[in-house]
Amino acid sequence: MSNAIAEKPESKRKKTAQNRSKHEAALIHAAAVLFRKQGYAATGTAEILKRSGAPRGSLYYYFPEGKEAIGAAALEAASKVATRTFRELAGSAESPADFVQAYAALLSQWMEKSGFTDGCPVATTVLETVPTSDIITPVAKASFGHWQQAITDMLLSHDWPRARVRATATLILSAFEGALISARVERSSRPILDAADELSILLKV
């Protein structure tokens, strides 16, 4: 008896669920890449669907609220990757200055590899949708909160003065967000490396 004939209904349902998960993940990844490279407003749902390779109609199956819903999902997914990166770098950094230098090196490699066509995976969507989108705004707020907390924890682990922790974490985030924009405009990693060098001086005080 062939495997197809012998396959139980439970096995077929499991495979269907796996396919759904695969298609949903592909849609989120495609949206995240497109939003990062060309912005939220310039990206249409048809383009997301085409890049993902998911079946026609699957976008609204998984995201019935439409583009805002997939925007929120893409932003959340990208934010989780960034948060994990922050925590991994923090775990191996010998000092706050070492952390910013390691992060700058990572950002520089990433931007150079993309030919300076990429940007912050969250900022491009946030700038075009927050605070007007009720779906994306809370996700954006949570994302920056996770980043802030990861950097705050890093600073505290190196005995940074508690009274200055919040402001210092904000400074680090803001400096790199601005440096990413400058790097894209100048098509150079120099703004990122310059920001890290100045932050390193401040973090050694």
C-alpha positions as CSV (number, residue, x, y, z in Angstrom):
1,M,0.0,0.0,0.0
2,S,1.4,3.4,-0.9
3,N,2.3,6.0,1.7
4,A,-0.3,8.4,0.2
5,I,-3.1,5.8,0.6
6,A,-1.9,4.8,4.1
7,E,-1.6,8.3,5.4
8,K,-4.0,9.0,8.3
9,P,-6.3,12.0,8.4
10,E,-4.4,13.3,11.5
11,S,-1.1,13.3,9.5
12,K,-2.7,15.2,6.7
13,R,-4.1,17.8,9.2
14,K,-0.6,18.1,10.7
15,K,1.0,18.7,7.3
16,T,-1.7,21.4,6.5
17,A,-0.9,23.2,9.8
18,Q,2.8,23.0,9.0
19,N,2.2,24.5,5.5
20,R,0.1,27.3,7.1
21,S,2.9,28.1,9.5
22,K,5.4,28.1,6.6
23,H,3.4,30.4,4.5
24,E,2.6,32.8,7.4
25,A,6.4,33.0,8.2
26,A,7.2,33.6,4.6
27,L,4.7,36.5,4.4
28,I,6.1,38.1,7.6
29,H,9.7,37.8,6.3
30,A,8.8,39.2,2.9
31,A,7.0,42.2,4.5
32,A,9.9,42.9,6.9
33,V,12.4,42.9,4.1
34,L,10.3,45.1,1.8
35,F,9.4,47.6,4.6
36,R,13.0,47.9,5.6
37,K,14.2,48.5,2.1
38,Q,11.5,50.7,0.5
39,G,9.2,51.8,3.3
40,Y,5.7,50.8,4.5
41,A,3.7,53.1,2.2
42,A,5.6,52.1,-0.9
43,T,5.0,48.4,-0.4
44,G,1.8,46.9,-1.5
45,T,0.2,43.6,-0.3
46,A,0.5,42.1,-3.8
47,E,4.3,42.7,-3.7
48,I,4.5,41.1,-0.3
49,L,2.6,38.1,-1.6
50,K,4.7,37.7,-4.7
51,R,8.0,37.9,-2.8
52,S,6.8,35.4,-0.1
53,G,5.8,32.8,-2.7
54,A,2.8,32.0,-0.5
55,P,-0.5,31.0,-2.2
56,R,-2.9,33.7,-3.5
57,G,-5.3,34.8,-0.8
58,S,-3.1,33.5,2.0
59,L,-2.2,37.1,3.1
60,Y,-5.7,37.9,4.1
61,Y,-6.3,34.4,5.5
62,Y,-3.5,35.0,8.0
63,F,-3.9,38.7,8.3
64,P,-7.6,39.5,7.8
65,E,-7.0,43.1,9.0
66,G,-4.8,43.6,6.0
67,K,-1.6,45.5,5.6
68,E,-1.6,47.0,9.0
69,A,-1.8,43.6,10.6
70,I,1.1,42.2,8.6
71,G,3.0,45.4,9.3
72,A,2.6,44.8,13.0
73,A,3.7,41.1,12.6
74,A,6.7,42.1,10.6
75,L,7.7,44.8,13.0
76,E,7.4,42.4,16.0
77,A,9.4,39.7,14.2
78,A,12.2,42.1,13.4
79,S,12.2,43.6,16.9
80,K,12.7,40.1,18.4
81,V,15.7,39.5,16.2
82,A,17.2,42.9,17.3
83,T,16.5,42.2,21.0
84,R,18.1,38.8,20.8
85,T,21.2,40.4,19.1
86,F,21.4,43.1,21.8
87,R,21.3,40.5,24.5
88,E,23.9,38.2,22.8
89,L,26.3,41.1,22.4
90,A,25.7,42.2,26.0
91,G,26.5,38.7,27.2
92,S,30.0,38.8,25.7
93,A,30.8,42.5,26.1
94,E,33.5,43.3,28.7
95,S,32.2,46.9,29.1
96,P,29.5,49.2,27.8
97,A,32.1,50.7,25.4
98,D,32.9,47.2,24.1
99,F,29.1,46.6,23.6
100,V,28.7,49.7,21.4
101,Q,31.8,48.9,19.4
102,A,30.6,45.3,18.8
103,Y,27.1,46.5,17.7
104,A,28.6,49.1,15.4
105,A,30.8,46.5,13.7
106,L,27.7,44.3,13.2
107,L,25.6,47.2,11.8
108,S,28.4,48.2,9.5
109,Q,28.7,44.8,8.0
110,W,25.0,44.5,7.6
111,M,24.7,47.9,5.8
112,E,27.7,47.3,3.6
113,K,26.3,43.8,2.6
114,S,23.0,45.4,1.6
115,G,24.8,48.1,-0.5
116,F,23.3,50.6,2.0
117,T,19.8,49.9,0.9
118,D,18.7,48.6,4.3
119,G,17.7,50.6,7.4
120,C,16.5,50.0,10.8
121,P,14.0,47.1,10.6
122,V,11.5,48.9,12.9
123,A,12.1,52.6,12.3
124,T,11.0,52.7,8.6
125,T,7.6,51.3,9.5
126,V,7.2,53.3,12.7
127,L,7.9,56.7,11.0
128,E,5.1,56.1,8.5
129,T,2.5,54.5,10.8
130,V,2.9,55.7,14.4
131,P,0.8,57.0,16.2
132,T,-2.0,56.9,13.6
133,S,-2.2,53.1,13.4
134,D,-3.9,51.5,16.4
135,I,-2.6,48.1,15.3
136,I,1.1,49.0,14.8
137,T,1.6,51.6,17.5
138,P,1.4,49.3,20.5
139,V,3.8,46.8,18.8
140,A,6.3,49.6,18.1
141,K,6.1,50.8,21.7
142,A,6.8,47.3,23.0
143,S,9.6,46.9,20.5
144,F,11.5,50.0,21.6
145,G,10.8,49.0,25.2
146,H,12.4,45.6,24.8
147,W,15.5,47.3,23.2
148,Q,15.7,49.8,26.0
149,Q,15.5,47.1,28.6
150,A,18.2,45.0,27.0
151,I,20.6,47.9,26.9
152,T,19.6,49.0,30.5
153,D,20.3,45.4,31.7
154,M,23.7,45.6,30.0
155,L,24.6,48.9,31.6
156,L,23.5,47.7,35.1
157,S,25.6,44.5,34.7
158,H,28.6,46.8,34.4
159,D,27.6,48.9,37.4
160,W,26.6,51.9,35.5
161,P,25.1,54.6,37.8
162,R,21.4,53.8,38.2
163,A,20.4,57.4,38.1
164,R,21.9,57.6,34.6
165,V,20.9,54.2,33.2
166,R,17.7,55.2,31.4
167,A,19.1,58.3,29.8
168,T,22.3,56.5,28.7
169,A,20.3,53.6,27.2
170,T,18.2,56.2,25.3
171,L,21.3,57.9,24.1
172,I,22.8,54.7,22.7
173,L,19.6,53.8,20.9
174,S,19.1,57.3,19.5
175,A,22.7,57.6,18.3
176,F,22.6,54.3,16.4
177,E,19.2,55.1,14.9
178,G,20.4,58.4,13.6
179,A,23.7,56.8,12.4
180,L,21.8,54.3,10.3
181,I,20.0,57.1,8.5
182,S,23.3,58.9,7.9
183,A,25.0,55.8,6.7
184,R,22.3,55.1,4.2
185,V,22.5,58.7,2.9
186,E,26.3,58.8,2.7
187,R,26.5,55.1,1.5
188,S,29.2,54.7,4.1
189,S,29.7,53.0,7.5
190,R,31.6,56.0,8.8
191,P,28.6,57.5,10.6
192,I,28.0,54.3,12.5
193,L,31.6,53.9,13.5
194,D,31.9,57.6,14.5
195,A,28.8,57.3,16.7
196,A,30.3,54.2,18.4
197,D,33.7,55.9,19.0
198,E,32.0,58.9,20.6
199,L,29.7,56.7,22.7
200,S,32.7,54.7,23.8
201,I,34.4,57.8,25.1
202,L,31.3,58.8,27.1
203,L,30.8,55.3,28.4
204,K,34.3,55.2,29.8
205,V,33.8,58.2,32.0
